[in-house]
Amino acid sequence: PSQRAMALLCEEFPDNAFAIREVVIFVRDNGLTLADKEAASAMARALVEKSEQWNWRVTAAALNPVMRPLLESSDGKAAIIVVDLPAGSLTSHTVKRFREIARAVADLPRPGGLQIEITGSAAMGGLLESNAKRDVDMTTIWALAAVVVILLFVYRSSLAMLLPLVTIAAALLVSLGLVGWMASLGWPINSLVQMFMIVIVVGVGTDYCLFLFARFREDAAEVADTRTAAMMALTHAGPAVLASAGTNALGMATLWFARNRDLHTSGPTIALSIVIAGACVMTLSASLIHVSGRWLVRRK
């Protein structure tokens, strides 16, 4: 019901509707004192001063006394300040706003015994983002470790194993760098999308490199010149790699039509990383095979 109400609010009042909320709660078990309420008022004024910079809307009893019955508990033990934010809960923009509000709460002088907590969808997004960073690091380590084991088992050659790893590393660096640049320009990035990008780029990159390298070994058995074999492999396997990358990217890009904001932006972002992985295989991996082809054939 709350989601339907928010959708109706956005439809009828697009200029006043915000995506999610963050709530700052002031609590004292034996009732808020006058000093506590003054601290809440100071907090509200501090947030209002930053409204233009961070594009949020602040609702507090100190700013709008008419709203006091909705913002203060009937037993006088708690009061809240509501901060409406324009972006989804798992976007980098919301995480930055959450951190800014958390800093304001930490810097606020408060009477002894007053509890101040932050909750709401934005706070949840901030906590998920901090956990996501740890998960991204673990995902990267385990994904690359799995690829190394698979490639060593398939090729039994350190050089043959390095070619896909170099290609995958280049695809990851370009993808993550480009997405970071897009985020700096205002593209809303889901905090979890980096983990999905790493897994998918490592997966498709390994798959495409294995396919291209297998085709090269087949062609090298038919022609004496390994450079010619490398060109033949690219000619034969290239269309399949491009077709696979294109269909995968197109499938992910269709999430652009999702109404969920996180899916709406994550799909095209992951699609871009798949395109970059395919391009790296067609250029960098093919060039590496071309340069080291003769040695690879001797070591097969």
Backbone bond lengths (Angstrom), bond angles and torsions (degrees), N, CA, C in turn:
res aa  C-N    CA-C-N  psi(-1)  N-CA   C-N-CA  omega(-1)  CA-C   N-CA-C  phi
1 P - - - 1.467 - - 1.527 112.97 -
2 S 1.328 116.64 -38.54 1.468 118.93 -179.90 1.523 111.07 -65.35
3 Q 1.338 117.08 -36.57 1.460 120.34 179.04 1.528 111.16 -67.66
4 R 1.322 116.53 -39.90 1.470 120.04 177.61 1.526 110.80 -66.13
5 A 1.339 116.02 -38.64 1.464 119.51 177.58 1.521 110.98 -64.57
6 M 1.341 116.55 -41.24 1.462 119.93 179.20 1.526 111.05 -66.13
7 A 1.347 116.93 -39.24 1.466 120.12 177.92 1.522 110.88 -63.74
8 L 1.329 117.14 -40.31 1.465 120.59 178.41 1.522 111.00 -67.03
9 L 1.331 116.37 -38.38 1.456 120.29 177.45 1.524 111.27 -62.70
10 C 1.335 116.35 -42.86 1.466 120.54 178.46 1.527 111.34 -64.61
11 E 1.316 116.28 -34.86 1.458 120.21 -178.74 1.523 111.99 -72.30
12 E 1.321 116.10 -42.93 1.459 120.11 -174.93 1.528 112.61 -85.43
13 F 1.338 117.08 -32.67 1.467 120.96 -177.75 1.522 109.88 -131.07
14 P 1.329 117.26 67.85 1.472 119.82 -174.90 1.517 113.91 -61.13
15 D 1.336 118.07 -28.28 1.458 120.25 -178.26 1.526 112.44 -77.39
16 N 1.329 117.33 -20.92 1.460 120.99 -176.34 1.523 113.34 -108.83
17 A 1.346 117.37 -7.67 1.461 120.65 -176.00 1.531 110.37 -86.43
18 F 1.318 115.42 137.60 1.451 121.64 176.61 1.521 109.30 -119.00
19 A 1.329 116.80 160.12 1.466 120.87 -172.70 1.532 112.39 -74.21
20 I 1.324 117.85 -51.63 1.472 121.18 -175.95 1.518 109.13 -141.56
21 R 1.331 114.53 175.37 1.453 120.20 -178.73 1.523 111.64 -129.00
22 E 1.321 112.95 149.81 1.453 121.48 169.12 1.522 107.00 -122.06
23 V 1.317 116.22 137.86 1.466 121.32 -174.28 1.518 109.32 -123.15
24 V 1.332 115.41 127.96 1.460 121.87 174.53 1.528 107.25 -101.81
25 I 1.328 116.78 123.31 1.461 122.40 -173.98 1.531 109.90 -111.54
26 F 1.338 115.07 130.85 1.460 122.52 176.00 1.528 107.61 -110.91
27 V 1.333 117.07 123.68 1.462 121.21 -173.38 1.524 110.21 -135.13
28 R 1.331 115.63 137.01 1.466 122.60 168.06 1.527 106.68 -139.67
29 D 1.314 116.62 126.69 1.460 120.96 -172.15 1.527 113.48 -61.19
30 N 1.315 117.12 -34.65 1.465 119.38 -179.43 1.528 112.93 -98.70
31 G 1.332 116.10 18.79 1.464 120.70 176.19 1.512 112.62 103.18
32 L 1.320 115.89 138.51 1.466 121.01 179.71 1.515 110.86 -67.43
33 T 1.313 115.72 135.36 1.461 120.83 177.43 1.530 109.74 -90.22
34 L 1.330 115.44 173.67 1.457 119.65 177.37 1.524 110.81 -62.59
35 A 1.343 116.77 -36.27 1.466 120.51 177.85 1.532 110.92 -66.14
36 D 1.333 116.45 -35.87 1.464 120.04 177.29 1.526 110.75 -63.33
37 K 1.310 115.94 -44.53 1.466 120.05 -179.54 1.526 111.10 -66.96
38 E 1.329 116.15 -33.24 1.460 119.25 175.34 1.530 110.69 -65.65
39 A 1.336 116.55 -38.24 1.464 119.98 177.07 1.521 110.85 -64.56
40 A 1.345 116.64 -40.49 1.462 120.23 177.35 1.524 111.01 -64.34
41 S 1.318 116.79 -39.46 1.472 120.31 177.99 1.525 110.68 -65.02
42 A 1.339 116.82 -41.38 1.464 120.08 178.45 1.523 110.43 -63.68
43 M 1.327 116.24 -38.39 1.460 120.12 177.64 1.520 110.62 -63.34
44 A 1.315 117.41 -43.99 1.463 121.33 -179.87 1.527 110.80 -62.21
45 R 1.324 116.95 -43.30 1.472 119.70 179.50 1.529 111.44 -65.38
46 A 1.336 116.41 -38.23 1.468 119.31 178.66 1.521 111.35 -63.99
47 L 1.331 116.70 -38.52 1.466 120.00 179.26 1.528 110.69 -70.49
48 V 1.321 116.99 -37.75 1.467 120.40 179.19 1.526 110.48 -62.70
49 E 1.322 116.72 -38.43 1.469 120.11 179.95 1.524 112.19 -61.09
50 K 1.345 116.26 -25.22 1.463 120.66 -179.05 1.524 112.58 -100.33
51 S 1.331 117.23 6.67 1.470 120.54 -175.76 1.516 112.50 -61.92
52 E 1.321 116.80 -42.72 1.470 119.49 -178.28 1.524 111.16 -67.47
53 Q 1.317 116.95 -38.03 1.466 120.57 -179.22 1.517 111.73 -69.09
54 W 1.346 117.59 -41.26 1.459 121.37 -173.61 1.519 113.62 -104.39
55 N 1.310 117.61 -1.78 1.460 122.14 176.02 1.530 111.60 56.50
56 W 1.324 116.20 50.95 1.459 119.99 174.19 1.525 109.43 -123.02
57 R 1.303 116.06 165.98 1.465 122.56 -178.97 1.518 108.73 -122.02
58 V 1.332 116.17 129.15 1.451 122.44 -174.68 1.531 109.86 -108.19
59 T 1.326 115.28 131.58 1.463 121.91 175.66 1.518 108.22 -122.70
60 A 1.338 116.29 120.48 1.463 121.21 -178.33 1.520 109.34 -148.78
61 A 1.318 116.21 155.80 1.466 120.43 -179.84 1.522 111.09 -63.24
62 A 1.322 116.49 -33.92 1.454 119.62 179.82 1.523 112.09 -67.59
63 L 1.311 116.75 -26.88 1.465 121.28 -179.30 1.520 112.21 -90.85
64 N 1.309 116.08 -30.48 1.471 121.24 -177.61 1.530 108.09 -141.53
65 P 1.323 118.06 89.37 1.470 120.95 -177.12 1.527 113.68 -58.79
66 V 1.328 117.53 -25.32 1.457 120.30 179.77 1.533 110.60 -61.93
67 M 1.342 117.09 -29.16 1.459 122.21 -178.36 1.525 112.87 -85.12
68 R 1.327 117.77 0.40 1.458 120.94 -174.76 1.527 113.57 -53.93
69 P 1.360 120.74 -43.24 1.475 119.37 179.78 1.526 113.55 -61.08
70 L 1.341 117.11 -25.31 1.460 120.60 -179.84 1.526 112.39 -89.29
71 L 1.328 116.73 -16.89 1.465 120.52 -173.51 1.527 113.39 -110.24
72 E 1.330 116.91 -8.11 1.452 120.53 177.36 1.519 108.59 -127.50
73 S 1.334 116.95 138.68 1.462 120.70 -178.23 1.529 110.23 -70.24
74 S 1.315 115.83 152.50 1.461 120.67 -177.54 1.521 112.72 -66.69
75 D 1.339 117.36 -24.99 1.461 119.64 178.99 1.521 112.79 -88.75
76 G 1.336 117.00 -0.03 1.461 121.11 175.52 1.511 115.17 75.29
77 K 1.334 117.30 13.02 1.466 120.01 -177.28 1.522 113.67 -93.29
78 A 1.324 117.66 -14.19 1.471 119.41 -174.65 1.521 110.71 -146.36
79 A 1.319 114.98 152.46 1.470 122.65 174.07 1.518 107.67 -146.05
80 I 1.317 115.51 152.39 1.458 119.27 -178.15 1.520 111.12 -129.28
81 I 1.320 114.58 153.45 1.467 122.89 168.97 1.518 106.64 -119.10
82 V 1.317 116.86 125.23 1.463 121.99 -177.66 1.525 108.77 -100.97
83 V 1.331 116.07 128.54 1.467 122.17 177.63 1.521 107.92 -118.75
84 D 1.325 116.69 113.19 1.464 121.84 178.88 1.520 109.18 -88.17
85 L 1.343 115.94 131.42 1.463 122.26 -176.26 1.526 109.98 -116.21
86 P 1.334 117.79 148.62 1.469 120.72 -173.55 1.515 115.69 -85.26
87 A 1.346 119.78 -15.42 1.465 121.25 -173.90 1.522 110.96 -110.04
88 G 1.342 116.03 167.63 1.453 121.93 -179.45 1.519 112.21 -67.12
89 S 1.328 116.00 166.31 1.467 120.80 -171.62 1.526 113.15 -69.04
90 L 1.333 118.85 -28.08 1.462 121.07 -174.99 1.525 112.99 -107.42
91 T 1.320 117.55 20.98 1.457 120.59 179.34 1.523 110.50 -93.06
92 S 1.326 115.66 157.39 1.463 120.13 179.89 1.524 111.42 -64.41
93 H 1.342 117.12 -32.14 1.462 120.43 179.55 1.523 110.79 -63.69
94 T 1.327 116.87 -42.86 1.461 120.24 179.78 1.522 110.91 -68.16
95 V 1.325 117.15 -39.12 1.466 120.07 179.05 1.521 110.22 -60.99
96 K 1.324 117.78 -41.30 1.467 121.02 178.51 1.526 110.59 -63.45
97 R 1.326 116.72 -40.71 1.468 119.99 178.70 1.531 110.81 -67.22
98 F 1.317 116.64 -40.34 1.465 119.89 177.35 1.526 110.71 -59.35
99 R 1.321 116.51 -44.19 1.460 119.52 179.85 1.520 111.42 -64.96
100 E 1.324 117.00 -36.79 1.460 120.11 178.82 1.528 110.98 -65.12
101 I 1.332 117.24 -42.63 1.468 120.51 178.09 1.523 109.97 -66.85
102 A 1.331 117.23 -39.52 1.470 120.25 178.01 1.525 110.80 -61.95
103 R 1.335 117.25 -38.77 1.471 119.88 177.17 1.524 110.93 -65.47
104 A 1.338 116.07 -40.19 1.465 119.40 178.88 1.528 110.97 -63.26
105 V 1.333 116.46 -39.39 1.471 119.95 177.46 1.527 110.57 -65.79
106 A 1.330 116.61 -42.05 1.468 120.18 -179.11 1.528 111.49 -65.27
107 D 1.339 117.55 -34.16 1.464 121.36 -177.73 1.525 112.95 -84.69
108 L 1.329 117.75 -8.56 1.462 120.84 -175.43 1.531 110.85 -73.40
109 P 1.328 119.00 123.44 1.469 120.04 172.60 1.527 109.24 -64.96
110 R 1.327 116.71 131.76 1.457 119.48 -175.48 1.518 110.36 -133.84
111 P 1.318 116.41 146.58 1.464 119.96 175.02 1.523 110.87 -65.63
112 G 1.309 116.67 151.83 1.455 120.22 178.75 1.516 112.09 -63.09
113 G 1.337 116.23 135.86 1.453 121.53 178.93 1.515 114.50 92.57
114 L 1.322 117.98 -11.88 1.462 121.09 179.09 1.526 109.45 -80.36
115 Q 1.320 116.13 126.75 1.462 121.26 177.41 1.534 109.05 -97.29
116 I 1.323 116.53 133.16 1.472 122.18 176.72 1.518 107.93 -126.85
117 E 1.306 115.99 122.18 1.462 121.53 -179.84 1.526 109.91 -128.62
118 I 1.331 115.60 158.58 1.462 122.03 178.17 1.520 108.18 -118.74
119 T 1.322 116.65 132.59 1.453 121.17 178.91 1.523 109.15 -141.80
120 G 1.324 116.28 -171.14 1.463 120.58 -178.41 1.520 111.78 103.08
121 S 1.320 115.94 173.58 1.464 121.61 -177.56 1.520 112.10 -61.70
122 A 1.331 117.06 -37.94 1.460 119.87 -179.43 1.523 111.28 -65.51
123 A 1.338 116.91 -39.91 1.460 120.07 177.91 1.520 110.77 -64.18
124 M 1.336 115.97 -40.03 1.460 119.63 177.01 1.530 110.50 -61.55
125 G 1.339 116.33 -42.05 1.456 119.91 177.80 1.515 112.21 -61.94
126 G 1.342 117.55 -38.09 1.452 120.40 178.00 1.520 112.53 -64.76
127 L 1.342 116.52 -41.22 1.459 120.23 178.19 1.527 111.21 -67.02
128 L 1.337 116.26 -40.96 1.462 119.72 177.95 1.518 110.87 -63.45
129 E 1.326 116.77 -36.00 1.460 120.31 -179.07 1.518 111.30 -65.38
130 S 1.336 116.88 -40.47 1.468 119.26 178.68 1.523 111.02 -66.59
131 N 1.339 116.66 -37.43 1.466 119.59 176.51 1.524 111.43 -70.68
132 A 1.357 115.77 -33.15 1.460 119.78 -179.01 1.521 111.38 -63.33
133 K 1.326 118.08 -36.04 1.463 120.55 178.90 1.523 110.90 -60.33
134 R 1.327 116.40 -43.02 1.450 119.76 177.96 1.528 110.72 -65.02
135 D 1.340 116.03 -41.14 1.452 119.91 179.79 1.528 111.51 -65.69
136 V 1.330 116.86 -36.93 1.465 120.43 178.76 1.523 110.55 -62.83
137 D 1.319 116.93 -43.09 1.468 120.28 179.12 1.525 110.88 -62.38
138 M 1.319 116.65 -44.96 1.462 119.83 -179.90 1.525 111.04 -66.67
139 T 1.334 116.61 -39.51 1.465 120.16 179.26 1.518 111.00 -62.87
140 T 1.331 117.00 -42.15 1.460 120.80 179.88 1.526 110.91 -62.28
141 I 1.324 116.42 -45.93 1.471 120.49 -178.38 1.523 110.88 -61.97
142 W 1.333 117.18 -49.47 1.452 120.51 -176.45 1.528 112.37 -70.01
143 A 1.335 116.82 -35.99 1.469 119.60 179.19 1.526 110.69 -64.92
144 L 1.338 117.18 -46.40 1.464 120.08 179.63 1.524 111.19 -67.62
145 A 1.338 117.31 -37.31 1.466 119.78 177.82 1.523 110.83 -63.16
146 A 1.337 116.77 -41.24 1.464 120.28 178.66 1.523 111.25 -64.33
147 V 1.330 116.32 -40.24 1.465 120.22 179.78 1.523 110.68 -64.89
148 V 1.336 117.11 -42.15 1.468 120.39 179.48 1.523 110.67 -60.56
149 V 1.323 116.55 -44.43 1.467 120.21 -179.78 1.529 110.63 -63.29
150 I 1.328 116.69 -44.15 1.469 120.68 -178.86 1.526 110.77 -64.01
151 L 1.326 116.62 -44.86 1.463 119.80 -177.65 1.525 111.77 -67.57
152 L 1.331 117.54 -38.24 1.458 119.75 176.54 1.530 110.90 -64.54
153 F 1.317 116.70 -37.45 1.460 120.17 179.29 1.528 110.88 -68.85
154 V 1.339 116.99 -37.94 1.468 120.54 -176.93 1.520 111.19 -76.21
155 Y 1.344 117.57 -46.89 1.453 120.73 -170.43 1.528 113.41 -97.04
156 R 1.332 117.14 -31.88 1.467 121.68 -175.48 1.526 110.91 54.50
157 S 1.337 114.77 37.18 1.465 121.06 -179.01 1.523 108.02 -148.33
158 S 1.329 116.49 128.65 1.463 119.73 -178.54 1.525 111.47 -66.81
159 L 1.339 117.81 -38.74 1.453 120.10 -179.91 1.527 110.79 -67.75
160 A 1.313 116.90 -45.92 1.467 119.62 178.81 1.518 111.36 -61.90
161 M 1.320 116.59 -31.29 1.465 120.11 177.65 1.527 111.21 -72.11
162 L 1.340 116.74 -34.35 1.456 120.22 -176.10 1.527 112.63 -69.98
163 L 1.331 117.79 -31.43 1.462 119.50 -176.51 1.533 112.25 -59.86
164 P 1.344 119.75 -50.77 1.467 118.41 176.14 1.527 112.67 -64.01
165 L 1.346 117.68 -36.34 1.457 119.48 -178.82 1.524 111.75 -63.94
166 V 1.320 116.78 -41.24 1.465 119.91 177.98 1.523 110.21 -63.62
167 T 1.315 116.90 -42.35 1.466 121.01 179.60 1.523 111.44 -64.14
168 I 1.336 116.24 -44.95 1.463 120.30 -179.71 1.526 110.43 -64.22
169 A 1.333 116.94 -43.21 1.468 120.33 179.52 1.523 110.73 -61.25
170 A 1.334 116.75 -42.09 1.469 119.97 178.72 1.524 110.66 -64.03
171 A 1.333 117.36 -42.53 1.465 120.86 179.62 1.526 111.02 -62.43
172 L 1.343 116.61 -41.03 1.460 120.04 179.22 1.522 111.65 -65.53
173 L 1.323 116.78 -45.22 1.463 120.52 -178.96 1.516 111.37 -62.20
174 V 1.327 116.94 -44.12 1.468 120.28 -179.95 1.525 110.35 -66.93
175 S 1.334 117.28 -43.34 1.470 121.01 -177.68 1.521 111.16 -64.07
176 L 1.330 116.65 -50.94 1.455 119.94 -177.90 1.523 111.26 -66.38
177 G 1.327 116.91 -37.84 1.465 119.36 177.51 1.515 112.45 -64.60
178 L 1.340 116.81 -42.91 1.460 120.44 -179.60 1.524 110.75 -66.86
179 V 1.332 117.06 -40.72 1.465 119.96 178.91 1.526 110.83 -65.97
180 G 1.337 116.75 -39.03 1.458 119.48 175.68 1.518 112.30 -62.20
181 W 1.320 116.59 -39.65 1.467 120.06 176.99 1.525 110.81 -65.29
182 M 1.328 117.16 -40.29 1.466 120.78 177.07 1.528 111.02 -62.61
183 A 1.351 116.17 -39.68 1.467 119.72 178.76 1.520 111.13 -63.80
184 S 1.334 116.77 -37.08 1.471 119.71 179.13 1.520 112.07 -67.03
185 L 1.327 116.61 -21.97 1.464 121.16 178.25 1.528 112.60 -90.55
186 G 1.330 116.29 -1.82 1.456 118.93 176.65 1.510 115.95 114.90
187 W 1.340 118.56 -3.62 1.465 120.05 178.58 1.526 108.88 -69.26
188 P 1.354 118.59 122.28 1.472 120.32 -177.40 1.517 111.40 -72.37
189 I 1.323 116.30 119.26 1.459 122.16 -176.45 1.530 109.47 -108.23
190 N 1.308 116.39 127.07 1.455 121.99 174.33 1.524 109.52 -68.51
191 S 1.329 116.55 137.68 1.468 120.08 -177.58 1.525 112.47 -62.85
192 L 1.323 117.60 -24.77 1.455 121.29 -177.68 1.523 113.39 -91.22
193 V 1.330 117.69 -9.00 1.460 119.46 -172.40 1.523 111.53 -66.93
194 Q 1.332 117.95 -29.00 1.465 120.26 179.94 1.521 110.91 -61.36
195 M 1.333 116.74 -40.00 1.458 120.08 179.71 1.523 110.70 -64.58
196 F 1.331 116.98 -42.45 1.462 120.56 178.64 1.525 110.96 -65.39
197 M 1.316 116.79 -39.07 1.460 120.62 178.80 1.523 110.82 -61.21
198 I 1.329 116.93 -44.03 1.472 120.45 -178.28 1.521 110.41 -62.30
199 V 1.331 116.60 -48.05 1.460 120.26 -177.92 1.529 110.82 -62.51
200 I 1.322 116.84 -45.44 1.469 120.26 -175.60 1.525 110.92 -70.71
201 V 1.330 118.06 -43.13 1.468 120.33 179.92 1.528 110.40 -63.70
202 V 1.322 117.80 -42.80 1.465 120.44 177.71 1.527 110.11 -62.68
203 G 1.326 116.85 -41.82 1.467 120.00 -178.85 1.511 113.23 -65.98
204 V 1.336 116.47 -54.10 1.474 118.64 -176.97 1.522 110.52 -70.49
205 G 1.334 117.79 -35.72 1.460 120.07 178.93 1.519 112.06 -61.74
206 T 1.333 116.15 -43.95 1.461 120.05 177.30 1.523 110.98 -63.66
207 D 1.305 116.86 -44.05 1.463 121.91 -179.44 1.524 111.05 -59.68
208 Y 1.331 116.19 -48.82 1.468 119.55 -177.67 1.524 111.47 -66.76
209 C 1.335 117.46 -39.18 1.464 120.12 179.25 1.533 111.20 -65.60
210 L 1.315 117.09 -41.71 1.466 120.16 177.49 1.521 110.88 -60.68
211 F 1.310 116.45 -42.32 1.464 120.85 -179.28 1.527 110.92 -64.66
212 L 1.330 116.18 -45.81 1.467 120.40 -179.04 1.526 110.66 -65.36
213 F 1.327 117.34 -42.58 1.460 120.59 -177.81 1.526 110.66 -68.94
214 A 1.337 118.12 -38.09 1.472 120.82 177.62 1.527 110.45 -63.25
215 R 1.320 115.84 -40.00 1.465 119.37 178.26 1.529 110.95 -66.24
216 F 1.326 117.12 -37.01 1.462 120.54 178.37 1.531 110.70 -62.43
217 R 1.315 118.23 -41.93 1.458 120.42 -179.03 1.530 111.13 -67.47
218 E 1.317 116.55 -35.16 1.473 119.16 175.98 1.522 110.90 -64.74
219 D 1.318 116.87 -44.86 1.471 120.50 -179.26 1.518 111.13 -70.60
220 A 1.346 117.78 -33.41 1.464 120.19 -179.88 1.522 111.15 -67.18
221 A 1.318 117.66 -23.78 1.462 120.53 177.47 1.526 111.72 -75.54
222 E 1.346 117.81 -15.34 1.464 121.79 -177.27 1.520 113.02 -101.92
223 V 1.347 117.23 -25.88 1.462 120.17 -178.65 1.521 108.76 -123.91
224 A 1.316 116.32 150.49 1.462 120.73 -177.40 1.520 112.03 -78.38
225 D 1.319 116.34 -34.35 1.457 121.19 -176.52 1.530 109.57 -82.14
226 T 1.347 116.78 115.94 1.467 119.43 -177.93 1.531 111.92 -69.10
227 R 1.327 117.69 -28.29 1.460 119.38 177.39 1.524 110.51 -67.49
228 T 1.315 115.71 -39.41 1.465 119.05 175.39 1.522 110.33 -63.91
229 A 1.343 115.82 -39.63 1.462 119.86 177.84 1.525 111.34 -62.34
230 A 1.334 116.39 -38.35 1.463 119.80 178.67 1.526 110.96 -64.89
231 M 1.341 117.07 -41.17 1.465 120.53 178.07 1.519 110.63 -66.77
232 M 1.321 117.34 -38.02 1.456 120.42 178.21 1.531 110.73 -65.88
233 A 1.325 115.82 -40.12 1.472 119.55 179.32 1.519 110.82 -62.86
234 L 1.326 115.59 -42.35 1.458 119.41 178.80 1.515 110.96 -65.38
235 T 1.334 116.50 -38.79 1.463 120.25 179.13 1.524 111.85 -66.84
236 H 1.323 116.58 -40.21 1.463 120.75 -176.84 1.533 112.75 -79.47
237 A 1.347 115.64 -43.15 1.467 119.30 -175.09 1.518 113.03 -89.89
238 G 1.333 116.60 -21.56 1.458 120.28 -176.45 1.523 114.34 -55.55
239 P 1.344 119.22 -49.70 1.469 119.17 -179.97 1.523 113.17 -59.10
240 A 1.338 117.09 -37.64 1.470 119.69 179.24 1.525 110.67 -66.86
241 V 1.332 116.80 -41.00 1.462 120.39 178.34 1.529 110.49 -63.25
242 L 1.325 116.18 -46.10 1.465 120.20 179.67 1.525 111.65 -63.94
243 A 1.327 116.67 -39.54 1.467 120.00 179.24 1.524 110.96 -65.16
244 S 1.340 116.50 -42.80 1.455 120.10 179.62 1.521 111.32 -65.47
245 A 1.333 116.11 -46.64 1.463 119.28 178.92 1.526 111.14 -62.44
246 G 1.333 116.23 -39.86 1.463 119.43 -178.93 1.518 112.47 -65.69
247 T 1.334 116.91 -44.34 1.468 118.92 -178.94 1.529 111.32 -68.46
248 N 1.336 116.69 -40.31 1.472 118.99 177.53 1.530 111.31 -63.41
249 A 1.332 115.65 -44.58 1.463 119.33 179.80 1.520 111.18 -64.41
250 L 1.319 116.48 -41.28 1.468 119.79 179.94 1.526 110.54 -64.10
251 G 1.331 116.42 -41.19 1.458 119.49 178.42 1.519 112.02 -61.15
252 M 1.342 117.16 -44.19 1.459 119.82 178.25 1.522 111.29 -67.84
253 A 1.330 116.96 -35.14 1.469 120.04 -177.55 1.522 112.37 -66.56
254 T 1.327 117.71 -22.86 1.464 119.56 179.73 1.528 111.85 -66.43
255 L 1.340 117.68 -15.25 1.461 119.63 175.15 1.527 111.78 -66.27
256 W 1.318 116.45 -9.88 1.473 120.63 174.05 1.531 110.68 -57.00
257 F 1.332 116.97 -28.34 1.461 120.75 -177.79 1.529 112.60 -86.49
258 A 1.331 117.65 -0.80 1.467 120.38 178.48 1.523 109.82 -69.55
259 R 1.314 116.39 143.39 1.454 120.74 178.92 1.522 111.78 -78.42
260 N 1.339 116.69 -24.93 1.457 119.91 175.12 1.526 109.26 -67.53
261 R 1.315 117.10 125.26 1.463 120.51 -173.14 1.519 112.46 -63.78
262 D 1.350 116.92 -36.99 1.465 119.58 -179.18 1.522 111.04 -65.56
263 L 1.337 117.20 -44.03 1.462 120.48 177.28 1.522 110.66 -67.98
264 H 1.310 116.61 -36.34 1.460 122.45 -177.73 1.530 111.52 -56.96
265 T 1.316 117.36 -38.54 1.471 120.43 -179.19 1.525 113.05 -96.03
266 S 1.339 117.70 -28.29 1.472 120.35 -176.71 1.515 111.59 -69.92
267 G 1.340 117.67 -39.17 1.461 120.70 -178.73 1.521 113.07 -56.64
268 P 1.341 118.98 -56.25 1.469 119.76 177.90 1.526 113.17 -61.42
269 T 1.324 117.59 -32.95 1.473 119.99 179.02 1.521 110.93 -64.95
270 I 1.328 117.15 -45.16 1.463 120.78 177.64 1.527 110.46 -66.92
271 A 1.340 117.21 -37.67 1.461 120.89 177.44 1.527 110.55 -59.16
272 L 1.326 116.63 -40.51 1.464 120.43 178.14 1.522 110.99 -62.10
273 S 1.323 117.73 -40.51 1.463 120.39 179.78 1.527 111.33 -66.34
274 I 1.336 117.84 -33.44 1.469 120.42 177.51 1.527 110.19 -67.52
275 V 1.317 116.95 -42.03 1.469 120.92 177.83 1.530 110.32 -60.71
276 I 1.330 116.40 -42.68 1.467 120.24 179.51 1.528 110.70 -65.07
277 A 1.336 117.39 -39.78 1.467 120.47 178.05 1.522 110.58 -62.21
278 G 1.342 117.35 -44.17 1.461 120.22 177.66 1.520 112.19 -62.69
279 A 1.333 116.23 -40.06 1.463 119.91 179.27 1.526 111.34 -65.94
280 C 1.328 117.61 -38.75 1.469 120.78 178.72 1.528 111.19 -64.97
281 V 1.327 116.95 -39.18 1.461 119.92 178.05 1.526 110.45 -65.20
282 M 1.328 117.08 -42.41 1.467 121.27 -177.49 1.524 112.79 -70.71
283 T 1.305 117.35 -22.43 1.471 120.43 -177.19 1.526 111.45 -110.18
284 L 1.332 116.51 -67.07 1.462 120.24 -174.79 1.523 111.90 -66.62
285 S 1.322 117.78 -50.09 1.464 120.22 -178.13 1.521 111.14 -63.19
286 A 1.331 116.99 -42.54 1.462 119.75 178.23 1.529 111.26 -62.69
287 S 1.327 117.41 -38.35 1.470 120.75 178.77 1.522 111.28 -66.92
288 L 1.346 116.35 -40.16 1.463 119.32 178.89 1.523 111.38 -64.66
289 I 1.325 116.93 -40.30 1.465 120.27 176.69 1.522 110.32 -64.67
290 H 1.337 116.38 -40.10 1.463 121.46 179.50 1.531 110.80 -60.94
291 V 1.341 116.75 -42.60 1.462 120.96 -176.69 1.527 111.66 -73.84
292 S 1.320 117.69 -42.40 1.471 121.17 -174.22 1.519 112.93 -103.44
293 G 1.318 117.43 15.17 1.455 121.05 -174.69 1.508 114.20 -58.25
294 R 1.324 118.66 -45.09 1.461 121.17 -176.98 1.516 111.92 -62.33
295 W 1.328 116.57 -42.10 1.458 120.33 179.92 1.535 110.55 -67.44
296 L 1.348 116.05 -38.42 1.468 120.07 179.09 1.522 111.84 -62.41
297 V 1.316 115.58 -40.47 1.467 119.29 -179.37 1.521 109.75 -65.64
298 R 1.331 119.09 -38.81 1.458 121.72 179.37 1.522 111.23 -65.96
299 R 1.352 115.82 -29.67 1.458 120.39 -174.78 1.521 112.89 -94.80
300 K 1.321 118.27 -2.24 1.461 119.17 -175.12 1.514 111.66 -69.68
